[in-house]
Amino acid sequence: MKLVATAAAALMLVAGLPFRQAQAAAAQEDKNVTARIADPARLQVSPYPIRSSTNHWAFRPPAHPTVPNVPTREWSRDPIDQFILVQLEQRRLEPARQADKRTLIRRASFDLTGLPPTPEEVDSFLSDTSPEAFARVVDRLLKSPRFGERWGRHWLDVARYADSNGLEANVAYPNAWRYRDYVVDAFNNDKPYDAFIREQLAGDLLPSKSDDERFEHLIATGFLVLGPKALAESNPEKLALDVVDEQIDVTTRAFLGLTASCARCHDHKFDPIPTRDYYALAGIFKSTMTLTRASAQNIGTTRWLERPLASADQAKAIEEHTLKLNALVETLRRIRENPGGILSSKLPGIVVDNTAAALTGRWKESIGGTNGFVDKNYHHDANSDKGKMTARFVPKLPHTGRYQVLVSYEPRDNRATNVPVTVQYATGEQTVRIDQRQVPEFNGFTSVGEFDFMTGTNGAVVISNEGTKGYVVIDAAQFVPIDEWKLHLAEIEAESNMAMTMQSKAAGTPSVSAAPDAAALMAMNTSFTIGSQGYEQLEFRIGKLRSQAPPPAPAAMAVQDGMVANCRVRIRGDVDKLGPEVPRGFLTVLNPPSQPIAARDSSGRLELANWIASPDNPLTARVAVNRIWLHLFGRGIVDTPDNFGLLGEAPSHPELLDHLALRFIESGWSIKKMIRTVMLSSAYQMSCEFDERAYSTDPENRLLWRMNRRRLDAEALRDGILAVSGRLDLSTGGAVFPADRPPDAPPRMMLPQVASNRRSIYLPIRRNDLPDLLQVFDFGDPHAVFGKRHVTTTATQALFMMNSDFIQEQSRHFAERLLNEQGTDAERVNAAYEHAFGRPASATETERALGFIHSFPISDTTGPDGTRAFAWQTFCQVLFASTEFRCLN
Amino acid sequence: MKPTSNSHLISRRELLRRCGCGFGYLALSSLLADTAHRAAAADTNPLIPKPPHHEGRAKRIIFLFMHGGPSQVDTFDPKPQLIRDNGKLFTKSQPGDILGPNSKLLASPWEFKKHGQSGLEISALFPEIAGCADDLCVIRSMHTNGQDHGQAVLKLHTGSNTQVRPSMGSWIVYGLGTENRNLPGFVTISPPVFNGGPQNYGSSFLPAVYQGTPIGRENTPLSEAQIRHIKNPLLTIDQQRRQLDLLQQINRDHMARAQVDAQLEGIIESYELAFRMQMEAPEVTDLSSESKATLQLYGIGQEPTDNFGRQCLLARRFAQQGVRFIQLNHAFKWDQHANLKRDHERNAAEVDKPIAALLKDLKSHGLLEDTLVLWGGEFGRTPTAQGNNDGRDHNPHGFSVWLAGGGVKGGCAHGATDDYGYRAVENKVHTHDLHATILHLLGLDHTRLTYRYAGRDFRLTDVHGNVVTPIVS
């Protein structure tokens, strides 16, 4: 019954059913649901025939609507105007007058670039009296690189762009910015919207003519990777399906205005999206690789996929370098894990370790340099008690004959140079002095000479510290039968040659010398090793190799096809409750051309992208032009831009929406052309002026009897202030993290919010920790699709305008800018108005401003030199805070 | 309860009402005197007090968040069996549990005693809070989702550990508005920076006006904390008033040209509200007017209670001023995987006296009866040992929180965990149920407090939640 209660609550939420009815419906559903979901045939039928939902306007293809035959009027410049006018006339309303030129250019400049017009641009527009003057302004603005920064940001809202993962594992996305820059470029280059869709959903699967194009396509698929992920989730299947869900959500809402992810647990309760369709889509995304296991440095967390942006040659060089480096690192690791490094059991011949030697005197045990000695330790004489210590190594020899005798020691600069080593052989004894500062020539051993021995324990090597200066080290003595020794020497040579060959093959660069790496490779064979100097050299080599690394390939957040498989329904969305398998496919209500997807070796993303980007898709173009309309009028023709389903708002001008959608497709999906068309209509150029009668008929202005007065959004406000203060930094693009940030830096090594005067689109967008101003002024939550921002009015915003450091500082710069100009104070006030509002100050306004500035009470905290500037600063702040600056007429 | 998103504007009527209080709105009011738009401009200010769904027992809530996860078996959930089986292997873990087969039971190092007339059992960690036992209603059968801090913290604050949702405080202010327009309706003092950070007081898809206002942040001393931008660093109040007068003259000119525009009205009013808030908020946060006895009661000026004592006293002052949702955060300190004895003792010592003082002080001001106090962490801890036999792991399956005041039964223990205090077994209360209960006590029906977003209505409790009626007095 718990499930029933839950389902009832769900029905109340989505269908608005009263509780009893919902409970009854849920109980009935509960009886049916398992059987239905378990039965593929019945799965196709939705149990929610709540309305004839497939008839919903948005699911029918747009038909070419007849342009209304409104009595010809001068007002109409474009069919758009006819569609507006016919509805106004039905309500006996008049469109507002054309806005004046100053209003128009300010509106157009903010709308297209997010920045105010400069006084020069205003003057130039005013003096252009030709009928094409405004079209020229629009064209100039559309060509400005600032256009992509403005409209790219609109798209980033939809794409839930951020530079960090968000949720509770808020790790940095150091490569997200490439997607951001891709979007800015796409808008600046007027990339056809259908191509824009294909690249974001399936760029990795598209053909490309050049590396640059391939990189661009890869970067575009960052769209699918940017979402917030529950990276700490311990159930990998749940994590994978959650990522798939997020991808379905962003894809369907961004491009289709549908909330398909509702169908994860049950058939969509309003829109005709059965669970089956959801899992058809899920199969496509499940067959796509988005996640990867953590890197070695970051064990325990899941990471997202990043793909290198490298040419074929570059990729090869990187791969080879990586292989080589890994081999050395592996060698070093093995040596480190194996203290001493040399196992007596693996050495040829008979080895007597120091631990088996008969010692006299006070030898000290050591493991010194951790490496380059036999077995677990060695002894030294502590450079003391000279002449009082001996070590006698007695081998048990298998047969009588000639042996190569060697001794091992760990060489260092503090060693004795004349250590007496006495060999007691079959027929006598001989003392050889060895220099323990020299690196032993045979893997830690140095040769004492060849001697004949009897079988058994008759021979010995005795090392003493008699007459030495410096540390004497004893580690092991080795007796190798002479035949074996010859073989051994041959092996050493062969391996060394091979190593050198491999080395030069792999390196391809003559600067990499082979010798030390040969030693390293020899060390990989545990019967051989290197002395401590080799060990140090190995580290040195690794360091050097690292410094010689080919330039790392930049990486982009991107997807690739993974294990291609259909997805099984999860009953009620429960990861562990498997229902039937559903062939990969699209949303059936939108009449996709071919379904299911036949390809067995690809995910089906390309087919999905093609279907979404098709002129036959009833939603795609409508959703796109509605977003454009929203950003030019402050409200979409459909007021719920991310939801065109049954619970979305009905369009205010349905024919106009279809008309625009079809024109958009016919124009080759050109966003710039569509924007230009709309801006050159009379509808866009109306003033905001109030009309008593129209207001009482249509207070919300749904019929568009005037232009909506709009608030500057967070970015336009901030960038506008910086432009007016003269401090705006127009540098474009690039990483938000410093280049030296290690790629595997701990998650919390996010940058603190930095003081930057760059355009707001380039500020790091850290989920859960937005830049102050953006947070306060209604920036959308970047965890999810936010096609339409809230517009709120809060005291927090007012406090920000009154007291924040940012406003104070920019007011100071604005004041300095004014004071640096020649002229009278009255002229300065006028200039301030021109900069901030795009219009001159009236006489009253000038007088009032001067009165304020000249009589502003100066407090003790303001120095005598700063007094005048301080009053101006206070005045400039007023202009920034004013409703006229914060709103767009 | 379904405002459209553009309607968060201050109404003309509200504006006119405020003309009396000051700054030359008469000209404006005459401008607005026409009646054409009277019908359209309804009371749309989102923060004005709204009628509850039913008469609430509490008008406001103070949430004492013990970040990190205090151990239930060491605080409010005595387990004699755990003492008896100390050191034995724990055999009752289930698939998916974090506890492995070799976990050893660990008895609480603290003694439990009965307190007050009710005989509510509380451990020796909280001697002062124990003095208020008859006001407490302990829920011993809490359970939640999320083995990680991040997940469980978000679950507690937003009802979702997997998706971004509005915080509990923002839902409540959305539902009830605020009683004091000169202060934020939802404040959170020294909020956590990680484990969801601002998401824990964010408004997600609800309009930003409902989000929590942070005062300071985790681990900065409260004596240095303030609401962001509440004070102008350069201008005196007189200078700023003069500046604001010029601003409003310019704005009124603009308004006159626009004739009718609720949006412009809203902005104009927001500056006056901000100015008043600027006067009032520092007054509320300034503790210097409190008596020495009060400061001592809260342990202010002494260690280790000074910082949390300030938080608690601030909570009482905000409560007095009609702030709807007040959250105090005891910094991420309660995560004792090791050093349980030392660190739980330190943590308790920091909060015990201040919390007891808050309860007593609210009572003496007559505020406890309509102020709901909630104490708890994101989850509890295991009855088994970790970290050198002096620590406990996370445990979302069973833990304790307590409520006081605001319409809950005092001296009561609701629900139970198993013999070792590991898993809630009797009268289980999920986080969703806790949310439903809190809303209920505040006069809100959790199934009716909805907001339409992305094609459906959303609730704090999603499709879950039952009011825990037995604890309602």
HADDOCK unambig.tbl for C-alpha pairs under 7 A between the chains (distance, minus, plus):
assign (segid A and resid 6 and name CA) (segid B and resid 463 and name CA) 5.30 0.50 0.50
assign (segid A and resid 6 and name CA) (segid B and resid 464 and name CA) 5.98 0.50 0.50
assign (segid A and resid 9 and name CA) (segid B and resid 463 and name CA) 4.92 0.50 0.50
assign (segid A and resid 10 and name CA) (segid B and resid 463 and name CA) 5.43 0.50 0.50
assign (segid A and resid 13 and name CA) (segid B and resid 456 and name CA) 6.56 0.50 0.50
assign (segid A and resid 13 and name CA) (segid B and resid 457 and name CA) 5.10 0.50 0.50
assign (segid A and resid 13 and name CA) (segid B and resid 458 and name CA) 6.80 0.50 0.50
assign (segid A and resid 14 and name CA) (segid B and resid 456 and name CA) 5.01 0.50 0.50
assign (segid A and resid 14 and name CA) (segid B and resid 457 and name CA) 5.94 0.50 0.50
assign (segid A and resid 167 and name CA) (segid B and resid 196 and name CA) 5.73 0.50 0.50
assign (segid A and resid 168 and name CA) (segid B and resid 150 and name CA) 4.66 0.50 0.50
assign (segid A and resid 168 and name CA) (segid B and resid 151 and name CA) 6.49 0.50 0.50
assign (segid A and resid 168 and name CA) (segid B and resid 195 and name CA) 4.85 0.50 0.50
assign (segid A and resid 168 and name CA) (segid B and resid 196 and name CA) 4.61 0.50 0.50
assign (segid A and resid 230 and name CA) (segid B and resid 162 and name CA) 6.80 0.50 0.50
assign (segid A and resid 259 and name CA) (segid B and resid 454 and name CA) 6.82 0.50 0.50
assign (segid A and resid 259 and name CA) (segid B and resid 455 and name CA) 6.75 0.50 0.50
assign (segid A and resid 643 and name CA) (segid B and resid 454 and name CA) 6.38 0.50 0.50
assign (segid A and resid 643 and name CA) (segid B and resid 455 and name CA) 6.32 0.50 0.50
assign (segid A and resid 647 and name CA) (segid B and resid 455 and name CA) 5.36 0.50 0.50
assign (segid A and resid 648 and name CA) (segid B and resid 455 and name CA) 6.32 0.50 0.50
assign (segid A and resid 689 and name CA) (segid B and resid 258 and name CA) 6.44 0.50 0.50
assign (segid A and resid 690 and name CA) (segid B and resid 258 and name CA) 6.35 0.50 0.50
assign (segid A and resid 690 and name CA) (segid B and resid 259 and name CA) 6.42 0.50 0.50
assign (segid A and resid 690 and name CA) (segid B and resid 260 and name CA) 6.88 0.50 0.50
assign (segid A and resid 692 and name CA) (segid B and resid 36 and name CA) 6.88 0.50 0.50
assign (segid A and resid 696 and name CA) (segid B and resid 36 and name CA) 6.12 0.50 0.50
assign (segid A and resid 696 and name CA) (segid B and resid 37 and name CA) 6.29 0.50 0.50
assign (segid A and resid 699 and name CA) (segid B and resid 40 and name CA) 6.71 0.50 0.50
assign (segid A and resid 768 and name CA) (segid B and resid 196 and name CA) 6.89 0.50 0.50
assign (segid A and resid 768 and name CA) (segid B and resid 197 and name CA) 6.34 0.50 0.50
assign (segid A and resid 768 and name CA) (segid B and resid 198 and name CA) 5.53 0.50 0.50
assign (segid A and resid 768 and name CA) (segid B and resid 199 and name CA) 5.84 0.50 0.50
assign (segid A and resid 769 and name CA) (segid B and resid 198 and name CA) 6.83 0.50 0.50
assign (segid A and resid 778 and name CA) (segid B and resid 208 and name CA) 6.56 0.50 0.50
assign (segid A and resid 781 and name CA) (segid B and resid 204 and name CA) 6.11 0.50 0.50
assign (segid A and resid 783 and name CA) (segid B and resid 164 and name CA) 6.82 0.50 0.50
assign (segid A and resid 790 and name CA) (segid B and resid 5 and name CA) 6.05 0.50 0.50
assign (segid A and resid 790 and name CA) (segid B and resid 6 and name CA) 6.86 0.50 0.50
assign (segid A and resid 790 and name CA) (segid B and resid 207 and name CA) 6.24 0.50 0.50
assign (segid A and resid 791 and name CA) (segid B and resid 6 and name CA) 5.97 0.50 0.50
assign (segid A and resid 792 and name CA) (segid B and resid 8 and name CA) 5.79 0.50 0.50
assign (segid A and resid 792 and name CA) (segid B and resid 207 and name CA) 6.83 0.50 0.50
assign (segid A and resid 792 and name CA) (segid B and resid 208 and name CA) 6.83 0.50 0.50
assign (segid A and resid 792 and name CA) (segid B and resid 209 and name CA) 6.76 0.50 0.50
assign (segid A and resid 793 and name CA) (segid B and resid 8 and name CA) 6.78 0.50 0.50
assign (segid A and resid 793 and name CA) (segid B and resid 9 and name CA) 6.42 0.50 0.50
assign (segid A and resid 793 and name CA) (segid B and resid 266 and name CA) 6.27 0.50 0.50
assign (segid A and resid 793 and name CA) (segid B and resid 267 and name CA) 6.14 0.50 0.50
assign (segid A and resid 793 and name CA) (segid B and resid 270 and name CA) 6.89 0.50 0.50
assign (segid A and resid 794 and name CA) (segid B and resid 209 and name CA) 6.05 0.50 0.50
assign (segid A and resid 794 and name CA) (segid B and resid 270 and name CA) 5.98 0.50 0.50
assign (segid A and resid 795 and name CA) (segid B and resid 270 and name CA) 4.96 0.50 0.50
assign (segid A and resid 795 and name CA) (segid B and resid 271 and name CA) 6.60 0.50 0.50
assign (segid A and resid 795 and name CA) (segid B and resid 273 and name CA) 6.06 0.50 0.50
assign (segid A and resid 795 and name CA) (segid B and resid 274 and name CA) 4.85 0.50 0.50
assign (segid A and resid 798 and name CA) (segid B and resid 270 and name CA) 5.98 0.50 0.50
assign (segid A and resid 798 and name CA) (segid B and resid 271 and name CA) 5.21 0.50 0.50
assign (segid A and resid 798 and name CA) (segid B and resid 274 and name CA) 5.94 0.50 0.50
assign (segid A and resid 799 and name CA) (segid B and resid 229 and name CA) 5.75 0.50 0.50
assign (segid A and resid 799 and name CA) (segid B and resid 230 and name CA) 6.40 0.50 0.50
assign (segid A and resid 799 and name CA) (segid B and resid 274 and name CA) 5.70 0.50 0.50
assign (segid A and resid 800 and name CA) (segid B and resid 229 and name CA) 5.95 0.50 0.50
assign (segid A and resid 803 and name CA) (segid B and resid 229 and name CA) 5.33 0.50 0.50
assign (segid A and resid 803 and name CA) (segid B and resid 231 and name CA) 6.25 0.50 0.50
assign (segid A and resid 803 and name CA) (segid B and resid 232 and name CA) 4.59 0.50 0.50
assign (segid A and resid 804 and name CA) (segid B and resid 229 and name CA) 5.51 0.50 0.50
assign (segid A and resid 857 and name CA) (segid B and resid 239 and name CA) 6.66 0.50 0.50
assign (segid A and resid 874 and name CA) (segid B and resid 243 and name CA) 6.91 0.50 0.50
assign (segid A and resid 878 and name CA) (segid B and resid 243 and name CA) 6.95 0.50 0.50
assign (segid A and resid 878 and name CA) (segid B and resid 247 and name CA) 5.30 0.50 0.50
assign (segid A and resid 882 and name CA) (segid B and resid 247 and name CA) 6.20 0.50 0.50
assign (segid A and resid 882 and name CA) (segid B and resid 250 and name CA) 6.96 0.50 0.50
assign (segid A and resid 882 and name CA) (segid B and resid 251 and name CA) 5.92 0.50 0.50
assign (segid A and resid 883 and name CA) (segid B and resid 251 and name CA) 5.68 0.50 0.50
assign (segid A and resid 883 and name CA) (segid B and resid 264 and name CA) 6.52 0.50 0.50
assign (segid A and resid 883 and name CA) (segid B and resid 267 and name CA) 6.99 0.50 0.50
assign (segid A and resid 884 and name CA) (segid B and resid 254 and name CA) 6.45 0.50 0.50
